[in-house]
Amino acid sequence: MLSPEDISQIAAELAEADRTHGVIPRITARYPEATVEDSYAIQGVWRDQQVAAGRTLVGRKIGLTSKAMQQATGISEPDYGVMFDDTVYRSGDEIPVDHFSNVRIEVELAFVLKTPLEGPDCTLEDALAAIDYAVPALEVLNSHIELEGRTIVDTISDNAAYGAMVLGDVHKRPDEIDLRWVPGLLFKNGEIEETGVAAGVLNHPATGVAWLANKFHQHGSRLEAGEIILAGSFTRPMWVSRGDQVLCDYGPMGTIECHFI
């Protein structure tokens, strides 16, 4: 376990890396004794400082919930981070690439809760009952820790590598569509790069919402009504650079477009 001083120091390093869009050495290379509990403590210190500085929390992201993402990262355990209001974009927006580090895109579904959701025994059915609607989303990854050799501890400490999300315009209640079969066709500059279906996330994308509610219960907390829950990617991450035009086709849930400038 890391000391409170080490946790605060690492959180400060990550905050500075976020401010300067830089990258720091792996935490696990410098602190091989660091645990998953330490990493969530680091993330928590950083989060609380962001809220104290005036940012508004709008939801949570879940990561590493599909085999595609676990194989792409070499990490087999899901994780979560926080999302602030100033990181939410809409389809058609321009996104400044200089705001992020190691910029990649993932294909996901997001869920907006109509009622609170609490563990410890939350099921998929409980999650579906608590969801107001699903909306297609792209996640912009933003990694402030060197990628080579990183572990789940590094990723969680870095707010689960969350940078921003781009939300689509089509909302569907869980009873309006078979969410397992929502497709994702991801294009960059007119060329198709990745494909997948939402069932790739734990066999149902809302399963991650139940997992998160149960995980939060371990920390004495719950998911609140109105929160946006980004459920995890069902494709591998796609690298993007300045000038790239990104489009994702979600079939019956419409399309998302964004331009990196």
Helices and strands as residue ranges (DSSP letters): H 4-20, H 27-30, H 36-52, E 57-63, H 67-73, E 79-84, G 85-87, E 88-90, E 94-95, G 97-99, E 104-113, H 124-130, E 131-141, H 152-157, G 159-161, E 162-167, G 179-181, E 183-188, E 191-197, G 198-200, H 207-218, E 228-230, E 238-239, E 245-249, G 251-253, E 255-260
